Amino acid sequence: MAIQECGAFEAAFSLAVRNGLSLTDDLAAGQVLEYIPDDIIKKPVVATLAARGVKPATALTMSQPAATLRGIGFMAVGIDFTVS
């Protein structure tokens, strides 16, 4: 949300404080957050993301298929990681 609406991740700190949230709190779909014009750090980034319809996401949801979780961080020895 901070990157999409304010253009930089640094805005997450002021957004969290202003809305009584922790940086690690999950947001609910449709949750409204208060912010002021001073929170918009990089207006060109906001404009570019809006023009291209890009909405960055940083959280995984339970609705995402497990097949998207790949790589060494999601492998288990003897299951999908083979030691030869």
Backbone torsions as a table, in degrees:
resi	resn	phi	psi	omega
1	MET	NA	-40.8	-178.6
2	ALA	-61.8	-43.6	-179.4
3	ILE	-69.5	-44.4	-177.4
4	GLN	-62.7	-45.7	-173.6
5	GLU	-96.4	-22.4	-176.0
6	CYS	-120.8	-10.0	174.3
7	GLY	86.3	-1.1	-178.7
8	ALA	-158.8	146.7	-179.7
9	PHE	-66.1	-25.1	-179.7
10	GLU	-58.6	-26.3	179.9
11	ALA	-66.5	-18.4	-179.2
12	ALA	-58.6	-33.4	-178.6
13	PHE	-66.0	-50.4	179.9
14	SER	-68.6	-35.4	177.4
15	LEU	-63.5	-41.7	179.5
16	ALA	-63.2	-48.2	-179.2
17	VAL	-62.4	-47.4	-177.0
18	ARG	-61.7	-30.8	-175.7
19	ASN	-105.5	10.4	176.8
20	GLY	64.2	36.8	-178.0
21	LEU	-117.3	162.3	170.3
22	SER	-93.2	155.9	176.8
23	LEU	-61.1	-24.9	-176.7
24	THR	-98.1	1.1	177.9
25	ASP	-66.1	140.9	173.1
26	ASP	-80.7	140.8	176.4
27	LEU	-95.9	143.9	176.6
28	ALA	-84.7	149.1	176.8
29	ALA	-59.0	129.4	179.4
30	GLY	84.9	-1.8	179.5
31	GLN	-63.5	133.5	-178.5
32	VAL	-96.0	129.9	176.6
33	LEU	-114.9	139.0	177.6
34	GLU	-85.4	135.9	172.1
35	TYR	-150.1	160.1	-177.3
36	ILE	-116.6	162.7	-179.5
37	PRO	-53.9	-31.6	179.2
38	ASP	-65.3	-20.4	178.1
39	ASP	-71.5	-21.4	-178.0
40	ILE	-79.2	100.5	-172.0
41	ILE	-83.6	-42.8	-176.0
42	LYS	-128.6	88.5	-177.1
43	LYS	-59.8	-37.4	178.2
44	PRO	-61.4	-35.5	178.2
45	VAL	-65.6	-45.3	179.1
46	VAL	-59.7	-45.4	-178.8
47	ALA	-64.3	-42.3	-179.9
48	THR	-64.7	-45.8	179.3
49	LEU	-62.0	-42.5	180.0
50	ALA	-65.1	-43.1	-178.8
51	ALA	-64.3	-33.7	-178.8
52	ARG	-93.1	-2.1	179.7
53	GLY	69.1	26.5	-178.6
54	VAL	-88.1	129.5	176.6
55	LYS	-127.5	92.8	-176.3
56	PRO	-59.0	141.0	177.4
57	ALA	-126.5	138.8	-179.1
58	THR	-121.3	3.5	-178.2
59	ALA	-122.2	142.5	173.7
60	LEU	-86.4	147.9	177.0
61	THR	-115.6	161.6	179.2
62	MET	-68.0	-17.6	-179.0
63	SER	-80.6	-11.0	178.3
64	GLN	-75.9	136.1	179.9
65	PRO	-65.8	147.3	-179.2
66	ALA	-61.8	-24.0	-179.2
67	ALA	-61.8	-21.8	179.7
68	THR	-76.7	-14.2	-179.2
69	LEU	-92.9	93.1	-177.2
70	ARG	-126.4	166.0	175.7
71	GLY	110.0	172.8	-173.8
72	ILE	-61.2	-30.3	180.0
73	GLY	-69.3	-16.5	-177.6
74	PHE	-115.4	7.3	-178.8
75	MET	-93.4	153.9	176.6
76	ALA	-129.7	134.5	179.9
77	VAL	-60.1	132.0	178.9
78	GLY	86.8	-11.1	178.3
79	ILE	-107.3	-66.6	178.6
80	ASP	-128.4	8.9	175.5
81	PHE	-123.4	117.5	-175.0
82	THR	-105.4	128.1	175.6
83	VAL	-101.6	122.4	-178.1
84	SER	-113.3	NA	NA
